[in-house]
Amino acid sequence: MFTNRVRQAIAATLQGLPLSATVEDFTPPKIEFEMEEMRGGRFIGEEMAKGGKVLTAKLTLQGLGPEVMLALGVTVGDDILLNVREAGQDQDGNTWFTYHTVGGKLKFLEETTLKMGEKPKTILDLSCRTYNRLENGVPVIDIDVRTQKFVLNGVDILGDARRAVLLP
């Protein structure tokens, strides 16, 4: 049975480099659609999805030193691969885990304001070409912008359209 969850651990790798002790937070891509109103002589209109909005993700790292920055070897526009893993327990005491995998381009790298006595933080903003999410090993989101694969909550939204134009 699904109950409330509490996150107990979070870990990440960027370009294969482990960032486990430095992850402050991760914002996964927001799945949002471009909607168009259809009225057609009706008193109350409805909306129809005409496309998906660009996917972006954000990773905030704390205490990031030169070793990590140099090891990343990532500059704006470079292809990146980010894996974020989270796990915890639900209200019934069952362990749960979620794996997020994001592939795309680095949009910007931002350093927070320098303040005495505070850890430096670095924000990586990513434009996503691919996004995959596993919940307890079950694929729930699998998006690839180039191939137009769009699986949301286990349903391949564009499967029929891709097959109709002979795409895999």
N, C-alpha and C positions, 0 to 999 in steps of 0.2 A: 504494500500500500504506500502511496506517495504521501509524505508528510513534510513538515518544515525542515529545512536544511541549515546546518551551521558549517561554515568553511573553517577547516583546521589547518590546511597547508596549501601553499601555492608555490609553484616552481616554474621556471621558464628557461628556454634556450633560444638564443638569437644567433643565426648562422652557425649553429652547433656549439656555441659557447654557453656554458651553464651560467645562469644569472640568479640562481635560487635564493641567495642571501641578499639580493639587491632589489627585488621586485617590490615596489610600493603599491602599484595598482595596475590593472589592465582593463581596458574598455573594449569588449568585443565589437565587431561590426554590427551596426544597426540595420536590420532588414526593413527597408521602407520602399513603398511603391509610388510611382508617379500615377496619379489618379486623374481621370477626366470625367466630367459630369455629362450624363446623358439624360436628356429630358424628353425629346421627341413628342411634344404635344401632351405630355403628362403634367399633372398638377405638382406631383412630388417626383423629383428626379432621383437618379441613383448614380453611383460612381463605378467606373470600370478601370481596372489596372491596365495601363498602357505601357508600363515598363518598370524596371527597378532602378532605384537611385544608386549612385556610386557608393561602394562600401569603403569605410575607413575604420581603422582601429588605432588605439592609443596605448602605449606602454610607458609607465613612469618608473624610473629606476632611482634608487637612493645610493648615496655614497659612491657614485661611479668615479673610478680613478682612471689615470692614463693607460694603465694596463688593459683595462676592459675596452676603452675607446679605441686604442690602437689595434687590439685583437679583432674588433668588429670589422674594421676595414670597410665601413659602409659610409657612402656619401649620398647626398640628395640625388634621387633618380636611380640609384642602384637597386637591383633585385635583392630581396631579402626573404628569409624564411624564419618565422617566429613560431615557436611552440610554447603554449602556456597550459600548465596542468594544475588543476585544483581538486581538492578532496576534502571530505569531512564526514560527519555523521548526520543522519536524519533523526527526527523526534523519536523514532522507534529503536534507535541504537544501531541502525544499519549503516555500513560504510558506503559512500557514494563517491564517484569521481567524474570529472568532465575534462576532456582534452580539446583544446582549441588549436588549430593549425592555420596560420595566415601566411600567404605568399603574396608578394607585391613589391611596391616601390616605397622607399623612404621619402615622405613629403617634406618633413622638416624635423630638425633636432633642436630642441630648446632647452636652455639651462635656466633654472629658476634664479631668482634674485639672491645674491650673495649676502648672507647675514651671519654675524658672529654667533658661534655656539650652535649653529644648525648644520645638518648634513646637506651637502649639495644634492640636488635632484636634477635628473635629465629626463625630458619628455621626448619620446619618439612617436611621431604621427605617421601612420602608414596608409597608403592607398592600396586597397586589397584587389588582387587579381583572382585569388582563390581563398576560400574560407571553408574549413571543415570543422564540425563539432560532433564529438562523440559523448554520449551520456551513458555512463556505466557500460561502455563498449558498444552501444547501439548508435549507428549514424543517424543524427537527426537533422543536420544541416550539411549540405555539400554543394558549394557554389564554385563554378569556374567560368569567369567572365568570357574568356576566349572561345570555349567550346559551347557556351550557353547551357551548361548543366546547372540546373537550379532545383535542388532537392531541399524542401523546407518541411520540417516536421515529418520526415520520412516519405513525403509525396513529391514525385518528380513533376514539377509544375509545367516545365517546357518539354517534357518527353515526347508527347504527341506531335508538337510543332517541329521539333528536331527531326523526328522520323519522317515527317511529311516532306521535308526538304533534303532528305537523305544525309543528315548529319548523325554521327554516332550517339 
